[in-house]
């Protein structure tokens, strides 16, 4: 997809899970996230109606025409990533809410292995362990890191970040210092410090990550979903 590095062109550094989550866009096709039983437009309309917002009011808030929003809600056109970002801001919900299935009962999320949608990023996949509930205090994410030799970008954001190594070996660089995590090792740090994750193992490594934003609207995990 990227042209070969000829004629002295510089290949930009690959983006890691932080780059994906911190900017709030989705690079993978919508069909990989959206349940076939609940199309994106239908889910969007349901959220809008739950909030008691008119289609015209939401359109004006997001800088869209009411006709465009109507086409999206009726699944007659697919919104761009920028439009999804604007709609998420307008409704004050995480962008992943548009790809969620039914709302959890009694404020509880039960997920069986293999049933969670996997969100791909440059060097692995993410699984949202708390999908369906609004972020409150901490957002649990299951991260699978593939081996990569790419130069990954460093990220910083508000709040704290907790990592627990489940499998393999992960190198986490925080403020220029490397911390190697083996199964059972953990790391908690101020996420305002520049940091990045790298799989230091020949096989895929797995992490349990908790994003602990300063405010509920920060939504750091959601904003990582950008390539």
Secondary structure, DSSP 4 states (H G I P E B T S, - for coil): -PPPS-TTPPPPPPP-HHHHHETT---S-GGGTS-TTS-HHHHHHHHHHHTT--HHHHHHHHT--HHHHHHHHTTSSPPPHHHHHHHHHHHTS-GGGGG--SPPGGG-----TT-SPEEEETTEEEEETTTTS---S-EEEEEEE----S-PPPB--SSEEEEEEEESEEEEEETTEEEEEETT-EEEEETTS-EEEEE-SSS-EEEEEEEE-SSGGG-TTTTE---
